[in-house]
Amino acid sequence: MTINDLRGKSVALASSGGLDSCTVTKWMVDRGVDVVSLTGDIGQPDEVDMDDIRKRMLACGASEAALIDLKDDLAETAIAMLIAQARYEGGYWNTTGIARHVTTRGLLKEMNQRGIDVLVHGATGRGNDQVRFQLVANMLKPTVSVYAPWRDSAYLDQFGGRKEMIDFCNLHNLPITASYEKPYSTDANFLGLTHEAGQLESLEIAADYIEPGMGVFPAQAPDEPELFTVRLEKGRPVQINGEDVGAVEAILKANEIGGRNGVGIGIHAVENRFVGIKSRGVYESPGLCLLSECYELLLQQVLDRRARRFFDSISVDVAEQIYQGYYYDLASQMMRGALAPVANLLTGEITVAAYKGTVIFKASKNVPHSLYSEETASMEDVGDYDHRDSEGFLNVLGVSAKAEHAAGQIEKDLLEGI
């Protein structure tokens, strides 16, 4: 699809209100396209007033600009992500990835009400977001067409990058906040911030080069630890520090406490984009990092070793599904189904201390499905475990150990001098 296919049509722009959104809107309007700006309100911490986005888009030529409140949807999906411990390649909490799924679904609902069948986004042809917008739209409503200016030769011939877009916006007096000097780009929602591009593309630039937006670096955190207690019921946070909370409030409170103690601030990752390019990101996700440690402590109590092994394999796959834009497909549905029994077991109260970027276990209480027993685990003469029962157990294990030696399967170097 090219810009020529859209002349005289109404399209819905997935708008962040940033440089790309402003540029794309004006550029399309100048070519005879009716642009309806749709912005998902996902608690962007870098926006003082969300209504400013709507005003900016109208000033850029959009015929209409609407805000769609998606915070509850994003929080609910984040809880499922926490239950799965779905961090991509070990460090990234998929804050942008999962937000793209939720946002696209919310925009499709709004488009359906307005009778619009073309979704426009400003994601580049090098990144993951283009995949997420495309696949979610294709899965949920295949009749919707997706147009990406960054894949249209007419757009690329005019805009080689950030400088040309800023020049264009300044020429037309568009209300952008971007500047030539901005050293990196940031994507924001209340789950976290992702910083990338610009100066951060150099691996000689440290992670603390960014200016944190959701807290402080560990070195600047208070010198005293702060206690954090979360009560989970079937995988859902229902209380924090004794106060009842809903999904959104739980994440916001965890953001506040984690952020001011340096938890989840400045996470460095060199990761594999879906398009095959290695990229470097610096991430902030204080609430998810703090809550996830509490989930992990509870998981340690309720999963046996076979369940844990299976859980860990699913966790990796769920994270990849989110990162690559497949969170709504059949495979993801199956994975969420497999984790449902785990969620039902995650009830209990976990207390940790947040201290200079670390999360330290303090206490676990009222965990009805815990497999841990003080009596069984004790080295003291308590409980019903008889040390003498291990004699037969070890004799059975020893049969295969001796067989390996007899079959010459042990490295010869290990046997020297024995």
N, C-alpha and C positions, 0 to 999 in steps of 0.2 A: 504494500500500500504506500502511495506517495501523497504529497500535499495536493496534487492535482485531482486526486480521487475524492477530496473532502470539500472542495469549493462549493459553497451554498448549503452545506450540511451543518447540523448541530453536533458537537462532540463534547464529551466529558473529559476534562483534564484533571488527572490526579495531581493536585497542587499542594506543594509545601509552602508556597509563598516566597521561595528563594530565587536565586539568580536564574536557574533553569526555567522555573515556572513562569517568571516574568518575561523572559526572553521568548519562550515558546508561545505564550499567549499573544504577545504583540505581533510576532512573526506570522502566526496563523491568521489572526484577525486581518492583518494587512493583505492576506491572500484570499479573503472572502469566506473565511470559516467562522461560524458562530461558536464561540468557546464558552462553555459553562464550567466554571471552576468549582471542583468538589474537594474539600479538605477534610481528612479524618482528624478529629480531635483525639489524639492519643497522648495527651498530657505532655506536650513538648515543653521541657523545662527552659528552653532557650527563648520562648515566646512570652513576653510579659503579659500581652493581651491577645488572645487568639483571634479576636475580631480584627486585629490589624492585618492579618493575612487576607481576610475577605476584602478589606479596603484596598490593599495593594493590588489584588487581582482585578478588581473593578477598574482601578486606575490604569491597568495595563491593557484594558479593552475587553475584558470578559463581560458578556451580556448579563451574567448572573454569577454570584459567588456564594456558596453555601458551606457551612460547617456541620459536620456529622459527628456526634458524640459516640466514640467507639472505645472509651476507657474501660467500661465494664467488660466488653468483649475481649479486649486485650488482656485484662487482668485474669479473666477466667482461663484463657488460653495459656497464660504464663504459669498458672498453677499446674496445669497438665504438663507443662515443660519442666517445672520443678520436680514433680513426681517422677518424671522420666530421667531427671538429672542430665538434660540434653544440652551439654556444652559441646560446641563444634571444635574438633581437633584439640580438645583438652582445656581450652581457655575462654573461648568466646561464647557468651550466653545467648547468642542468636537474637539479640534485642531488635535489630533492624529486620532480620529475616522473618521472624514471627509477626512483626508489625505489618510487613508487606502483605502477608496472607490476610490478616484481619482487616486491613485497610481496603484491599481490593474487594473482598467480600462485601464490606459495607458500601463501597462505591457502586458495586453492581446492583445492590438493592435500590439505591437512590436513582440510578440510571433507569431501572425498570419502571419506577414511578413516573419518570419524566419522559419515557419513550425514546431514550437515546441508546443507540446501538454501536457507538464507537468510543472506545476508551483510549485516551492519549496519556502517555507518561513521558517524563523527561530523563529517564535512566539511560546511561550511555551503553554503547555496544561492547564495552570491555568488562562490565561488572555483572554481579549476580541479580540485581534488582530487576533488570529487564526480563530475566527468566521467571522471576516470581510473579510479576505482573501478568506476563503472558500465560504461564501455566495455570495460575489460579483462575483467570478469566476463562481460559479454554475448558477447564474442568467443570466450573460452576455454571457457565452459560456460553456454550460454544457458538451461539448465534452472534455474540458480540465480537466485533473486529477490534484489534489492538494496533494502534499507530504509534510508532516511536520516531520522532524527528531525528534522533541521533543515528538512525539507520536509513535516513532519506538523503540521497545525494544532494538535493536542493538545499537542505539545511546544512549539510557538512561543507558544501562549497562556500557558504557564507560564514560559518562559525567553526573555526579550527579548535577553539578552546575557550577558556575562561576570559582571556583578555578581549577577544572579539565580542563576547557576549556583554561584558561590562561596557565596552565602547558603544555597542548598539543601544543598550539601556540608557546610558548617559545622553546619547544623541537624541533620544525620544523622551527624555526627562521622566523615566520610569522610576518608581520609588523602591530602588533596591538598597539592600544593606551591605552587599558584597563590596569588596575593595580589591585593588590590584595587589595590595600588600598582604592580604590574608594568607597565612602560611600553610593552612590545611583546611580541609572541609569537615563538617560535622553533621551527622544525622542524629536526630533526637526524638525520643519519646520517654515516657515515665519509667520504662523498664531500664533504660540506659542510653548512653551516648557512644557513638562510633566515630572515631577520628581517623581520617586517612588522607592520602594524596598530598600534594604540595611538598613541603619540607619533610614530611613523615615518610616519603618514599625512599629516603636515604637511611640505610641501617646504621649510619654513623650518628644519627640523631637519636638520643635516648627517649624512652617513653615519658619521662618527666618534662619533656619539651612542651607538652600540651598545657593549656590552662584548664584545670578541672572545673567542670560545671555542676557536679553533683556531690562534691565533698572536697577533701583535702588529701594530699599525698600522705602516706604513713608517717613520714618524718615530721610533718606539721600537725599530726594528730595529738590529742591531749596525752599527758603523761600518766594518767590514771585509766584503768580499764573501765568499760561501761557494760553493765549486765543487760542481757537481752533474753527475754523468755517468750517463747512462742508455744501456744497450745494448738495442736493439730487434731482434727477430727476427720477420719477417713480421708486424709491427705489434704484437707483444707485448713488454712490458718484461720482460727476463729477468735483467738485472743493474743494480744501482744502486751507484755508487761501488765497482765491482769485486766486489760481493757478489751471489750468486745470489738471486733473489727470485721469488715467485709473484705472482699478480695482486693479492691483498689486501695482501701485504707491500709491493709496489711503491707502492701508493697511500698506505699508512701512512707509509712512509719519505719519500715526496714531501711528504706533509702536514707532517711534522715539520720538514723542511728549509725548505720554502716558508713555513710558518707563522712560524717564528722569524725569518725575514727579510722578513716583511711582504708576501709575494707572495699575491695573491688574497684579501686581507683588506679588508673594507669596500667591496665593489663596489656602487655605487649604480645602480639601474635603475628607470625608469618604463616599465612594459611593458603590453602589451595582453593581458588575460585572455581566455580563450576565450569567456566569457559576455558579452563586450563592454564590460567595465569596465576603465578604466585603473587600475593598481595600482602602488604603490611598494614596492620591496624593497631590502634591503641584504644582500649575500651574502658568505659566506666559502667558498672552495674552493681552499685553497692547493696541495694536491697536484695537482688537475686543471689548475689554471692553470700550474703549473710544468711538468708533463709535456706539456701541450698546446703550450707554446712549443717544446719539443724535437721533438714530432711535426711542428710547422709548419716548423721548420728542415730536417727531413728531406724533407718534402713539396716544399720549394723546390728540392731537388736532383733529385728523381726525376720530377716532372711537367713535361711540356711545356706550352705555352700553351693548346692546345686541351683537353688533359686537365685543366688547372688550372681553366679556365672551367667545364667540366662538373662538376668536383669541387665548386667553390664553390656552384654552383646546388643540387647535391644536399645539401650541408652545411646550407644554410638550410632546406631542406625536412625533413631528418631532425630538426633541432632543433624545428621546429614540430610535427612528428608526435609527438615525445616530450612536448612541452609540452601538447598538446591531448588526449593519451591514446590515440593511434593507433599506438604503436610496434609492435604485434603484427599490424597489418592487412596486406593485400596490398601496398599502396603501399610500406610500410616494408620489407617483404620484398624487393621489387624494388630499392629503394634500397640495401639492404645487399648485395644481389647485385651491383649495379653497382660497389660499392666494394671487392668482394673482390679484384679485380686490383690495386688500389692497396695494400691490406694486404699482399699478397704481395711488394710491392716495398720495403716499409718495414723494411729491415734496415740497421743501422749503429749507430755510437756517437757520441752528441752530448754535448758538454760545454758547460755554461753557468755563469754566475755569478749567484747570487741576491743582490741588493743593494737593500735599502730599498724593497721592492715592485717592483723591476724585474728582468727576466731578460735577461742580456747574453750574446750568443754568444761562445764561446771556441774551440771546435774541433769538427771533424767528421772521423771516421775510419771506414775499413772499410765504405764504402757501395757495395756491388757494383753497384747499379742506378742510380747517379748519372749524370745527363746532363751534369754539369758537368765540363769539361776545362780544366785550367790552360793547356795548350798552345793550345787553340782560342780561349780567351777572352783570351789575352795580347795586350797591345799591343806586345810585343817581337817581334823577328824569330825566332820559334820556331813549331813546329807546321806544319801543312799548309794553313793558311788564307792565301790570296794576296789582299792588299788590292786588286789590280787586278781581281779577279773582281767586285768591287762595282760597277765601271763599268757593265756591262750590266744588273745588277740595278737600279741607280738610274735608268737610262734607261727601263726598263720601267715602274717606278713613276711616273716623270715624265709618261708619256703621259696617265694619268688626271688628274694634277694640272693639267696644261695644259688638258685638256678641260673641267675644272670652271670655269676662268677664262673660256674661250671661250664657255661656255654661260651666263655671267652668274650663276654660283652662289656667287660670293665676295662678301661684304658690301662695298658701295661705300665705306663709311667706311674700310675697311682699305686701299683702293687710293689714297686721297688722298695726293698728294705722291710717288707711286711712278711 
